[in-house]
Amino acid sequence: MRAWLLVDLLLVATVGYYFLPEWAGEMRARILSRDYWYARWQGEMPSVVDGVLWRGDTSHPIIALTFDDGPDPATTPRVLEILRKEGVRATFFVVGIKLKRYPELARQIVREGHALGCHSYDHQRQTDLTEEQVWRQIRDCQVLAQRAKVRFVAFRPPYLAENEAVRRAAARWRLPVVMATTLGEPGQPQRSNRWVYRYARRAQNGCILLLHDTYPHTVEALPELIRVLRERGFEFVTIPEMIERMRHGPAKP
């Protein structure tokens, strides 16, 4: 009897581990956090934990599209064209070594009304570095941004890996650390774009969606993702706009 009970508990835990993020619209790392469930028990939906932004205002149907790992001359211009046609503004977290190669793409991103974030210099896992090393990663990106005449509005560590050293290094540059609320974009091309509907279904008010402007299959699916999210009533904002609404509430018409 006890053996069957143990098997049942293990099955429930396994199912919860894989499907609870789908049901809750949250990242697995957040759901496995004790602080997250304590806040939910208190009737709160934690948006900022230890100074790190995980989601925006949950009382309004806003959503932020964010793109990592660019800029890429083969795909980033296509993403920008789609966003321009759809009238959507997004946030691009760029890697320093790519910013060095393609500063004109960073300028185009900003020129077209999008926000620009730092995604480290060479995409190392920042939690493997000291605070000073993380600070230097951001510094090298800041130098490149100044040369390109663009400005960073936030920092997102690669692999969404952060710790106290990462937070302190970003704070020294006065950059908020921005994570993602939920994941859903496949890393490899799919036979269909069904992942778009699963991802859109997980989106909730204030969600920060993580995408890659370096994935051709994401570029192909982007118009449909925007369409489905719009059908669900979401308004698209940049990360600075999301933070501003959290500070002062939505602008009155």
Sequence and secondary structure as in RCSB ss.txt:
>XXXX:A:sequence
MRAWLLVDLLLVATVGYYFLPEWAGEMRARILSRDYWYARWQGEMPSVVDGVLWRGDTSHPIIALTFDDGPDPAT
TPRVLEILRKEGVRATFFVVGIKLKRYPELARQIVREGHALGCHSYDHQRQTDLTEEQVWRQIRDCQVLAQRAKV
RFVAFRPPYLAENEAVRRAAARWRLPVVMATTLGEPGQPQRSNRWVYRYARRAQNGCILLLHDTYPHTVEALPEL
IRVLRERGFEFVTIPEMIERMRHGPAKP
>XXXX:A:secstr
 HHHHHHHHHHHHHHHHHHHHHHHTS HHHHT HHHHHHHHTT    EETTEE    TTS EEEEEEEEE  TTT
HHHHHHHHHHHT   EEEE HHHHHH HHHHHHHHHTT EEEE  SS   GGGS HHHHHHHHHHHHHHHHHHT 
    B  GGG   HHHHHHHHHTT  EE  SB    SS  SSSHHHHHHHHH  TTEEEEEETT HHHHHHHHHH
HHHHHHTT EE  HHHHHHHHHH S   
